[in-house]
Amino acid sequence: FGSSLELCTENVVSMVLSAVLVSVLAAVEHRVQLSEGSLVALSTRGPSAFRVRLVGGDDDAPIASVMVEPDGEDANFTEVSSAVGVGIRATFGEVLVSAAGEVVLLDSAGAELARSSVVQAGVTELQLTSSQEQVLYGGGAGPDDATVLRTEGNVTPLVVNRATYVPHYYSTAGYSALGVVSADATFITRDGAMYPASFASSGSGVTWNFTVPFELYLMPAASLEEGTRAYYDLIGRPRVPPKWSFGFIASRWGWDNRTYIEDTLHHFRDGEFPADAFIVDFLWYANGSDYAFHAEGEMWFNDFDWHNTTFPAPREQMQKYRDMGFRYAGIRKPRLGNSELLADASSKGWILPQGEPGGDPFGSSGFYGVGRELDFSQAALRDWYADHQAHYLADGVSFWWNDEGETDYFTFHWWNVAQADTLRLTLPSDRFYALNRAFSPGMARLGVGFWTGDINPTWGDLAQQPGMMLKWGLAGSPYVGCDIGGFTGETNAALLARWYQQGVFLPIMRVHSVNVATPHWPWLWGAEAGEVMKAALELRYRLLPYHYSLAHRMYNTGQLWMRSMAQAFSTSAATSDLTSQWMDGDILVAPVLTEDSQMEVVLPEGQWYPFPGGGPAVHGPTKLSGLANASDIPAFVAAGSVVPLGPVVQHTGALPGGPLEVLVFPGADGSFELIDDDGETTAYEQGTTRCVQFTWTDASATLSWTASGTPGPHHFQQVFITGPSGARSGVVDIASSGELRLAAEFVV
């Protein structure tokens, strides 16, 4: 049921103002009748969002968008009437329709955040105006705007190789917004797969253009940090990927045969270059690429088989590689190449009419794969696909690498759903994981990751990647990596080494290269560069307990693991638009991004210590610059930071590998919650975790802790602490509680 209010004004809006405030369940809409016969339907969605639906009549149902988390409770609301208008109130604010027909958003204190243009029947444009100049964040990114954090100009949501834009933003006027139209309205052009809910900013206003029906989700939020959390509460918090995905992934196009695969894996292990997974391109399942195929495909092509040159004995090989500590993924394309399978899928209506936009890797323009792209939005096709893929997981494949899925705005979403269904057929308690070349909002709740497309081996592309990662995180994709070293051609040792260093502090650390380029393995680039890359890998693995805990915190609270300076230091104008540095939890990272090895770090107010080596504190606000050594990764932590590090291990299966080292930095009290689990299954979602709450008390130079949950075989059992001067405590058992003190004086 719903509430329909009517009142005559001068032929703009009709409503009756009710003096009674009724407590309403969130599943119920509060409907305001417009004079033309259309409605504005108001409700809540999730714990912190209002849903404003512009509908044409009583029978219009809400849009079931995959961008919005389908589960979980919606906030209760109360119907309200005031001088501003009629509408609903929740604990986080109010949304009202004025007598003139404007949608008005208020915060919890009653302050106006935004007011729309007059809503009329059939409107396809809506302006939201605030009382102040505003800056927008969170609309996505591509190469052209990756080095500027804010979202500027017109944003047309699309997915294409190297770019994803979404119908979302956070406004510094104090709210977040997500625009939703029917999935049937998506369309494709040579520029990408489009979603017709665009917006443009200008000063104090934002103008939305859309098809109808249209829904606008509005989330009052005083800061970018708060607005981003509210957004993830709406689209779904990111599930925690399997622990091995936090290590290093070796990928290339050009694994020619079994001998090459095994020689490479042994080189990683024998040279003590830590790694947890590897990815093979086309030649793991097919005996060639399908880029030149016509719509009817080829009889000789294999879509769901093993290639006998690279994997002549797949189960035996998968087990052998797992015993070495390696997980395996193969590339997947969202299309078919085999003639017989294509004919069957086509007869059932499972083929999209369009192809992949942007041209293929061999240089053709326009679309490719036309007549062969699967429509994963159909449940029957997803079931068929899962059945055909299930044997791979039984054989030992751990995850998928999904490429060229920009055939529709939601292809990647539904494709991942089909692959998750595959996992449930074989290993129902395991975590699903896949890497994807683009995303749509809501995919983070599937527990998957993304990479920034087929980037070039240039210093300019290196400099773009932090901004891509940060802006995609604000747009709904927190697990982002890139083709370290660049994909499209030959790189060089200095560039690759700097890219490895950047990758230490990205959510996903993975190299990749085209088949005609030298693979991006560390030992192929000379002794000096190879040592720099090895040191980067070792730091990545030392950070495993820290990163994995931050991933759990992100799942539990919605706070992003990797945050922009604008989120972490909202009052610092000097860092508000930076993408060249960011916060990895409590670590401020500013890797070298230029060929001349110039470093540049902007430190906000406070006391900052070099990380991880320690040393004297630097007092901010200040700017540091100068020539960096080849081995330098500029990084700092604030006074009071508590950072757990593990020993260097060659893969996550070797954890714990020794005691946990906790770095403590004096000058303030601090804390950190170490969170661990079995690393493989979904049991953590039911609370099966091991948690150790560390607390640093600065006055007594004491680290104390309490632990909960049963420790497992790969959890840390012992701990010691180290200060920035190098002072170190003894090693003790973690047990259920304890404390350690550093007697030596710190260097401050």
BAGU-797977 format. One record per residue (C-alpha): residue in three letters; x negated, y, z negated. Coordinates in pm, whole numbers, padded with zeros to 5 digits, always signed. Last residue first. Example, Ala and Ser with C-alpha at 12.3 -4.5 7.8 and 13.67 -1.06 7.14 Angstrom:
SER-01367-00106-00714 ALA-01230-00450-00780 
END
This chain:
VAL-06139+01201-01746 VAL-06399+00929-01801 PHE-06249+00687-02049 GLU-06407+00599-02377 ALA-06466+00232-02447 ALA-06238+00054-02694 LEU-05986-00065-02438 ARG-05696-00234-02612 LEU-05493-00540-02525 GLU-05142-00642-02626 GLY-04918-00945-02646 SER-04584-01098-02563 SER-04424-01419-02438 ALA-04749-01586-02332 ILE-04986-01360-02132 ASP-05297-01550-02234 VAL-05602-01335-02299 VAL-05903-01213-02099 GLY-06135-00959-02260 SER-06106-00588-02197 ARG-06279-00385-01930 ALA-06439-00043-01909 GLY-06508+00044-01546 SER-06460+00418-01596 PRO-06118+00400-01431 GLY-05995+00149-01690 THR-05966-00229-01661 ILE-05723-00466-01830 PHE-05718-00844-01872 VAL-05445-01102-01809 GLN-05373-01473-01820 GLN-05088-01702-01705 PHE-05013-01549-01364 HIS-04742-01729-01171 HIS-04811-01989-00902 PRO-04736-02293-01121 GLY-04419-02137-01263 PRO-04366-01922-01571 THR-04024-01952-01738 GLY-03838-01625-01775 SER-03920-01332-01997 ALA-04243-01158-02089 THR-04323-00871-02325 TRP-04623-00649-02284 SER-04869-00416-02453 LEU-05152-00211-02304 THR-05332-00001-02562 ALA-05547+00310-02526 SER-05410+00423-02865 ALA-05287+00765-02751 ASP-05226+00644-02398 THR-04970+00376-02470 TRP-04947+00161-02156 THR-04642-00063-02131 PHE-04630-00384-01925 GLN-04296-00563-01879 VAL-04357-00917-01758 CYS-04075-01075-01559 ARG-04044-01433-01429 THR-03741-01473-01207 THR-03434-01692-01173 GLY-03175-01413-01175 GLN-02913-01560-00940 GLU-03062-01369-00645 TYR-03403-01500-00753 ALA-03284-01852-00664 THR-03286-01757-00295 THR-03582-01982-00224 GLU-03946-01941-00124 GLY-04154-01718-00350 ASP-04078-01921-00664 ASP-04028-01599-00860 ASP-04228-01298-00974 ILE-04168-00957-01126 LEU-04436-00744-01294 GLU-04268-00442-01451 PHE-04496-00141-01480 SER-04538+00119-01751 GLY-04698+00452-01832 ASP-04810+00689-02105 ALA-05023+00981-01993 GLY-05385+01086-01948 PRO-05539+00748-01888 PHE-05529+00523-01579 VAL-05471+00151-01632 LEU-05567-00124-01389 VAL-05417-00460-01478 GLU-05620-00762-01367 LEU-05425-01088-01354 PRO-05623-01399-01435 GLY-05734-01657-01178 GLY-05624-01796-00842 PRO-05258-01716-00907 LEU-05200-01794-00627 ALA-05349-02031-00369 GLY-05018-02064-00181 THR-05037-01690-00117 HIS-05331-01733+00118 GLN-05711-01694+00105 VAL-05715-01560-00250 VAL-05882-01245-00384 PRO-05794-01203-00750 GLY-05466-01038-00842 LEU-05401-00672-00911 PRO-05153-00506-01147 VAL-05127-00123-01134 VAL-05029+00085-01437 SER-05021+00459-01371 GLY-05032+00696-01666 ALA-05245+00955-01489 ALA-05162+00958-01120 VAL-05295+00717-00861 PHE-05511+00794-00558 ALA-05592+00654-00213 PRO-05841+00744+00060 ILE-05931+00422+00244 ASP-06310+00441+00285 SER-06514+00163+00448 ALA-06616+00361+00756 ASN-06716+00654+00535 ALA-06486+00953+00527 LEU-06586+01303+00635 GLY-06414+01585+00452 SER-06086+01699+00303 LEU-05916+01723-00034 LYS-05622+01953-00098 THR-05521+02054-00447 PRO-05230+02059-00685 GLY-05384+01890-00860 HIS-05667+01785-01090 VAL-05904+01514-00977 ALA-05988+01245-01233 PRO-06335+01099-01263 GLY-06391+00745-01134 GLY-06161+00460-01043 GLY-06243+00200-00779 PRO-05887+00123-00675 PHE-05788+00399-00629 PRO-05933+00744-00698 TYR-05772+00906-01003 TRP-05520+01190-01001 GLN-05421+01429-01282 GLY-05119+01647-01214 GLU-04964+01870-00949 PRO-04945+01726-00601 LEU-05251+01594-00414 VAL-05278+01673-00044 VAL-05529+01440+00123 GLU-05721+01494+00446 MET-05985+01256+00575 GLN-06192+01318+00884 SER-06319+01000+01047 ASP-06377+01172+01387 GLU-06150+00918+01555 THR-05853+01023+01345 LEU-05607+00840+01119 VAL-05804+00793+00796 PRO-05571+00654+00532 ALA-05378+00882+00292 VAL-05218+00657+00028 LEU-05072+00781-00302 ILE-05034+00470-00516 ASP-04736+00468-00756 GLY-04513+00252-00534 ASP-04695+00283-00202 MET-04645+00658-00183 TRP-04713+00835+00145 GLN-04974+01017+00350 SER-04992+01111+00717 THR-04612+01152+00730 LEU-04598+01491+00560 ASP-04282+01703+00571 SER-04230+01781+00202 THR-04600+01768+00103 ALA-04689+02137+00058 ALA-04332+02229-00039 SER-04360+02022-00356 THR-04024+02017-00537 SER-03910+01681-00397 PHE-04226+01498-00502 ALA-04150+01125-00462 GLN-03887+01158-00194 ALA-04055+01431+00008 MET-04387+01248-00032 SER-04231+00964+00161 ARG-04163+00637-00012 MET-04277+00279+00039 TRP-04105+00048-00210 LEU-03769+00218-00161 GLN-03550+00255-00467 GLY-03234+00045-00427 THR-03243-00071-00788 ASN-03269-00452-00797 TYR-03374-00517-00437 MET-03624-00230-00441 ARG-03756-00347-00777 HIS-03803-00696-00632 ALA-04003-00551-00343 LEU-04206-00347-00592 SER-04293-00667-00781 TYR-04411-00830-00458 HIS-04628-00531-00379 TYR-04802-00532-00718 PRO-04849-00909-00734 LEU-04987-00910-00376 LEU-05221-00610-00415 ARG-05533-00828-00440 TYR-05427-00986-00112 ARG-05414-00653+00071 LEU-05746-00556-00086 GLU-05903-00873+00055 LEU-05759-00806+00398 ALA-05901-00454+00397 ALA-06242-00586+00289 LYS-06230-00833+00579 MET-06149-00553+00821 VAL-06443-00345+00697 GLU-06670-00650+00715 GLY-06564-00715+01074 ALA-06632-00354+01169 GLU-06990-00387+01050 ALA-07052-00740+01183 GLY-06914-00689+01533 TRP-06562-00695+01670 LEU-06475-01064+01723 TRP-06497-01167+01355 PRO-06196-00954+01256 TRP-05940-01122+01486 HIS-05764-00864+01703 PRO-05768-01080+02014 THR-05962-00932+02307 ALA-05710-00809+02562 VAL-05563-00987+02866 ASN-05294-01171+02664 VAL-05159-00856+02498 SER-05243-00793+02134 HIS-05098-00831+01786 VAL-05208-00776+01426 ARG-04972-00803+01130 MET-04952-00638+00787 ILE-04587-00586+00687 PRO-04481-00338+00416 LEU-04764-00104+00521 PHE-05041-00022+00272 VAL-05304-00274+00382 GLY-05204-00198+00741 GLN-05368+00145+00728 GLN-05702-00019+00657 TYR-05650-00269+00938 TRP-05577+00025+01170 ARG-05901+00194+01068 ALA-06090-00123+01160 LEU-05905-00154+01491 LEU-05991+00203+01588 ALA-06359+00162+01506 ALA-06385-00174+01685 ASN-06215-00077+02009 THR-05876-00157+02167 GLU-05803-00325+02499 GLY-05449-00300+02630 THR-05074-00293+02556 PHE-05052-00416+02199 GLY-05215-00164+01963 GLY-05479-00240+01699 ILE-05219-00343+01442 ASP-04895-00421+01627 CYS-04669-00258+01370 GLY-04505-00312+01034 VAL-04172-00224+00876 TYR-03978-00368+00583 PRO-03763-00076+00460 SER-03521-00055+00755 GLY-03216+00160+00678 ALA-03279+00506+00824 LEU-03497+00626+00535 GLY-03717+00320+00587 TRP-03726+00385+00962 LYS-03850+00735+00887 LEU-04126+00611+00654 MET-04248+00331+00882 MET-04236+00542+01196 GLY-04414+00822+01011 PRO-04689+00586+00897 GLN-04719+00446+01254 GLN-04761+00769+01451 ALA-05128+00829+01362 LEU-05227+00486+01497 ASP-05040+00563+01819 GLY-05240+00883+01864 TRP-05564+00700+01791 THR-05487+00474+02084 PRO-05430+00102+02140 ASN-05073+00145+02269 ILE-04748+00041+02102 ASP-04517-00238+02212 GLY-04255-00209+01940 THR-04240-00062+01591 TRP-04214-00385+01395 PHE-03929-00511+01185 GLY-03857-00728+00882 VAL-03572-00948+00760 GLY-03395-01010+00429 LEU-03040-01012+00570 ARG-02955-00711+00351 ALA-03206-00512+00554 MET-02989-00560+00864 GLY-02730-00311+00740 PRO-02826-00022+00962 SER-02932-00136+01311 PHE-03277-00261+01392 ALA-03555-00278+01650 ARG-03843-00511+01745 ASN-03748-00784+01498 LEU-03943-01005+01258 ALA-03754-01295+01100 TYR-03702-01440+00755 PHE-03431-01647+00586 ARG-03496-01752+00231 ASP-03466-02124+00158 SER-03172-02279-00031 PRO-02985-02400+00279 LEU-03282-02573+00446 THR-03143-02749+00755 LEU-02803-02616+00860 ARG-02842-02303+00646 LEU-03158-02217+00839 THR-02975-02224+01173 ASP-02703-01999+01028 ALA-02979-01752+00943 GLN-03082-01773+01309 ALA-02729-01693+01425 VAL-02708-01403+01177 ASN-03042-01280+01309 TRP-02901-01273+01662 TRP-02594-01089+01531 HIS-02802-00807+01388 PHE-03054-00792+01672 THR-02774-00768+01928 PHE-02603-00484+01742 TYR-02688-00181+01958 ASP-02666-00401+02268 THR-02931-00548+02499 GLU-03213-00416+02276 GLY-03314-00772+02186 GLU-03651-00770+02360 ASP-03840-00968+02094 ASN-03745-01171+01787 TRP-04033-01333+01598 TRP-03886-01617+01398 PHE-03965-01788+01067 SER-04100-02103+00902 VAL-04120-02356+01189 GLY-04178-02702+01038 ASP-04022-02967+01263 ALA-03694-02949+01071 LEU-03697-02577+01135 TYR-03747-02634+01506 HIS-03475-02903+01513 ALA-03213-02645+01412 GLN-03255-02431+01725 HIS-02996-02598+01949 ASP-02738-02625+01671 ALA-02794-02264+01568 TYR-02746-02147+01927 TRP-02417-02335+01962 ASP-02289-02192+01633 ARG-02394-01840+01735 LEU-02220-01885+02072 ALA-01897-01987+01897 ALA-01922-01688+01664 GLN-01940-01436+01948 SER-02141-01125+01859 PHE-02447-01311+01987 ASP-02369-01224+02347 LEU-02660-01392+02525 GLU-02861-01221+02800 ARG-02902-01419+03123 GLY-02699-01228+03384 VAL-02945-00938+03386 GLY-03275-01046+03226 TYR-03437-00722+03338 PHE-03317-00364+03347 GLY-03453-00038+03489 SER-03819-00033+03581 SER-04060-00312+03669 GLY-04404-00282+03511 PHE-04516-00631+03425 PRO-04409-00593+03063 ASP-04042-00563+03167 GLY-03841-00247+03233 GLY-03671-00011+02991 PRO-03337-00174+02934 GLU-03271-00545+02868 GLY-02981-00674+03077 GLN-02610-00604+03103 PRO-02304-00822+03169 LEU-02355-01014+02844 ILE-02337-01393+02872 TRP-02126-01607+02638 GLY-01815-01630+02855 LYS-01787-02009+02826 SER-01871-02076+03191 SER-02171-01846+03156 ALA-02309-02045+02865 ASP-02282-02373+03060 ALA-02436-02228+03376 LEU-02716-02072+03174 LEU-02793-02398+02996 GLU-02824-02578+03329 SER-03036-02305+03488 ASN-03286-02277+03202 GLY-03398-01922+03132 LEU-03171-01815+02849 ARG-03157-01484+02668 PRO-03214-01328+02325 LYS-03590-01394+02341 ARG-03773-01579+02064 ILE-04141-01574+01973 GLY-04267-01855+01758 ALA-04339-01847+01387 TYR-04577-02056+01176 ARG-04681-02059+00815 PHE-05047-02116+00731 GLY-05195-02239+00400 MET-05422-02508+00546 ASP-05172-02776+00437 ARG-04908-02576+00626 TYR-05126-02595+00937 LYS-05150-02973+00914 GLN-04778-03006+00846 MET-04690-02794+01147 GLN-04935-02987+01364 GLU-04793-03330+01274 ARG-04443-03204+01330 PRO-04531-03037+01661 ALA-04739-03311+01826 PRO-04810-03174+02177 PHE-04785-02819+02046 THR-04997-02582+02258 THR-05021-02788+02576 ASN-04700-02988+02532 HIS-04475-02684+02509 TRP-04206-02754+02253 ASP-03837-02741+02348 PHE-03539-02509+02309 ASP-03546-02275+02609 ASN-03745-02489+02853 PHE-03777-02370+03214 TRP-03798-02627+03494 MET-03441-02577+03617 GLU-03488-02204+03673 GLY-03256-01913+03595 GLU-02928-01833+03777 ALA-02952-01462+03701 HIS-03289-01424+03869 PHE-03618-01502+03695 ALA-03930-01282+03726 TYR-03962-01212+03354 ASP-03918-01575+03252 SER-04264-01647+03112 GLY-04441-01981+03147 ASN-04434-02340+03024 ALA-04188-02262+02750 TYR-04177-02345+02377 TRP-04512-02242+02232 LEU-04633-02073+02548 PHE-04412-01768+02518 ASP-04585-01597+02223 VAL-04741-01765+01917 ILE-04726-01623+01566 PHE-04956-01693+01272 ALA-04906-01693+00898 ASP-05072-01655+00560 ALA-05412-01494+00617 PRO-05723-01417+00412 PHE-06051-01394+00611 GLU-06278-01637+00429 GLY-06497-01707+00736 ASP-06421-02080+00716 ARG-06049-02016+00662 PHE-05994-01761+00937 HIS-06225-01952+01171 HIS-06032-02271+01097 LEU-05711-02102+01211 THR-05878-01985+01531 ASP-06028-02324+01615 GLU-05690-02483+01548 ILE-05498-02259+01785 TYR-05767-02275+02056 THR-05767-02654+02045 ARG-05389-02670+02059 ASN-05373-02467+02379 ASP-05365-02119+02530 TRP-05273-01893+02238 GLY-05248-01588+02467 TRP-05009-01324+02336 ARG-05136-01245+01989 SER-05040-01271+01623 ALA-05212-01317+01289 ILE-04992-01236+00988 PHE-05146-01110+00661 GLY-04990-01135+00315 PHE-04654-01000+00201 SER-04478-01249+00433 TRP-04616-01532+00215 LYS-04387-01421-00069 PRO-04063-01490+00116 PRO-03859-01177+00190 VAL-03674-01000-00093 ARG-03324-00890+00007 PRO-03289-00526+00100 ARG-02990-00353-00058 GLY-02673-00338+00148 ILE-02535-00073+00386 LEU-02353+00127+00118 ASP-02586+00077-00177 TYR-02867+00142+00070 TYR-02717+00483+00150 ALA-02670+00565-00219 ARG-03036+00484-00282 THR-03137+00708+00007 GLY-02926+00994-00127 GLU-03081+00968-00473 GLU-03436+00985-00335 LEU-03341+01257-00088 SER-03204+01459-00379 ALA-02876+01579-00534 ALA-02660+01309-00381 PRO-02292+01317-00280 MET-02230+01024-00043 LEU-02006+01067+00262 TYR-01902+00784+00493 LEU-01743+00910+00814 GLU-01504+00692+01010 PHE-01408+00733+01374 PRO-01137+00580+01591 VAL-01218+00733+01829 THR-01539+00811+02017 PHE-01798+01038+01862 ASN-01965+01375+01839 TRP-02078+01499+01496 THR-02192+01857+01440 VAL-02411+01944+01142 GLY-02422+02299+01008 SER-02632+02518+00778 GLY-02916+02573+01024 SER-02847+02369+01334 SER-02817+01994+01318 ALA-02691+01756+01585 PHE-02501+01431+01543 SER-02426+01125+01751 ALA-02165+00854+01706 PRO-02157+00669+02038 TYR-02402+00382+01968 MET-02638+00338+02263 ALA-02852+00051+02388 GLY-03157+00203+02553 ASP-03288+00467+02792 ARG-03187+00277+03108 THR-02833+00291+02976 ILE-02622+00067+02754 PHE-02286+00100+02583 THR-02136+00072+02237 ALA-01762+00144+02209 ASP-01667-00216+02127 ALA-01862-00184+01800 SER-01590+00060+01690 VAL-01714+00386+01545 VAL-01901+00464+01223 GLY-02083+00776+01105 LEU-02304+00760+00795 ALA-02360+01063+00574 SER-02580+01157+00277 TYR-02520+01455+00050 GLY-02675+01752-00130 ALA-02729+02048+00102 THR-03068+01883+00153 SER-02884+01666+00404 TYR-02943+01291+00429 TYR-02875+01143+00768 HIS-02707+00852+00940 PRO-02586+00750+01284 VAL-02911+00561+01362 TYR-03211+00600+01589 THR-03454+00322+01677 ALA-03760+00361+01897 ARG-04057+00162+02030 ASN-03860-00069+02267 VAL-03503+00054+02263 VAL-03225+00093+02008 LEU-02994+00391+02013 PRO-02819+00648+01796 THR-02819+00989+01965 VAL-02974+01244+01731 ASN-02968+01606+01847 GLY-03214+01851+01695 GLU-03434+01760+01398 THR-03473+01476+01150 ARG-03744+01557+00897 LEU-04058+01350+00853 VAL-04260+01493+01142 THR-04530+01262+01285 ALA-04286+01013+01435 ASP-04096+01262+01651 ASP-04199+01171+02007 PRO-04300+00812+01926 GLY-03954+00713+01805 ALA-03769+00770+01482 GLY-03461+00714+01268 GLY-03193+00957+01149 GLY-03306+00960+00784 TYR-03379+01322+00699 LEU-03195+01651+00749 VAL-03295+01999+00633 GLN-03036+02252+00523 GLU-02970+02622+00525 GLN-02709+02697+00263 SER-02330+02716+00221 SER-02271+02392+00403 THR-02092+02321+00728 LEU-01977+01987+00865 GLN-01854+02002+01224 LEU-01637+01734+01379 GLU-01609+01640+01743 THR-01396+01372+01909 VAL-01058+01500+01788 GLY-00765+01282+01892 ALA-00526+01434+01639 GLN-00672+01734+01459 VAL-00921+01781+01177 VAL-01014+02143+01116 SER-01392+02189+01091 SER-01556+02018+00799 ARG-01667+02150+00463 ALA-01987+02050+00285 LEU-02141+02043-00063 GLU-01881+02227-00272 ALA-01956+02225-00645 GLY-01705+02032-00857 ALA-01955+01896-01111 SER-01939+01546-00961 ASP-02023+01683-00616 LEU-01763+01816-00375 LEU-01690+01724-00011 VAL-01418+01911+00178 VAL-01237+01773+00485 GLU-01058+02059+00660 GLY-00687+02053+00753 ALA-00596+02414+00667 ALA-00428+02305+00346 SER-00756+02142+00248 VAL-00829+01771+00261 LEU-01034+01653-00035 VAL-01339+01440-00117 GLU-01453+01439-00478 GLY-01769+01352-00669 PHE-01985+01071-00814 THR-01743+00944-01082 ALA-01466+00924-00826 ARG-01206+01181-00719 ILE-00956+01159-00437 GLY-00768+01393-00208 VAL-00559+01705-00211 GLY-00678+02057-00143 VAL-00910+02331-00272 ALA-00656+02475-00516 SER-00633+02132-00671 SER-00466+01793-00630 VAL-00625+01463-00725 GLU-00581+01092-00661 THR-00817+00891-00879 PHE-01090+00659-00763 ASN-01238+00321-00848 ALA-01574+00241-00696 ASP-01587-00044-00447 GLU-01703-00386-00564 GLY-01947-00602-00375 ASP-01943-00769-00037 PRO-01908-00644+00320 GLU-02216-00417+00314 VAL-02160-00160+00588 MET-02354-00165+00916 VAL-02163-00472+01028 SER-01865-00243+01079 ALA-01513-00367+01011 ILE-01336-00047+01117 PRO-01041+00034+00893 ALA-00699-00056+01034 ASP-00485+00172+01247 ASP-00118+00085+01198 ASP-00009+00408+01028 GLY-00127+00626+01313 GLY-00416+00795+01495 VAL-00688+00760+01236 LEU-00972+00979+01115 ARG-01114+00775+00830 VAL-01310+00933+00546 ARG-01493+00674+00334 PHE-01647+00803+00012 ALA-01970+00648-00107 SER-02130+00572-00446 PRO-02047+00225-00581 GLY-01944+00054-00258 ARG-01684+00210-00036 THR-01438+00467-00166 SER-01112+00579-00011 LEU-00960+00856+00200 ALA-00740+00822+00508 VAL-00697+01131+00724 LEU-00392+01068+00934 SER-00245+01136+01275 GLY+00109+01253+01341 GLU+00025+01593+01486 SER+00108+01759+01151 LEU-00157+01568+00959 GLN-00060+01312+00694 VAL-00306+01258+00408 ARG-00357+00895+00316 HIS-00515+00778-00010 GLU-00647+00435+00069 VAL-00619+00131-00156 ALA-00907-00119-00184 ALA-01063+00123-00434 LEU-00803+00050-00700 VAL-00604+00357-00794 SER-00566+00565-01110 VAL-00280+00805-01047 LEU-00305+01178-01115 VAL+00045+01329-01103 ALA+00084+01687-00986 SER+00138+01578-00628 LEU+00094+01832-00354 VAL+00316+01741-00060 MET+00132+01750+00270 SER+00173+01870+00625 VAL-00123+02019+00807 VAL-00149+02274+01087 ASN+00206+02383+01172 GLU+00201+02681+00932 THR+00237+02480+00613 CYS+00487+02209+00541 LEU+00399+01944+00280 GLU+00379+01565+00307 LEU+00175+01307+00115 SER+00134+00942+00212 SER+00002+00709-00062 GLY-00103+00360+00032 PHE+00000+00000+00000 
END
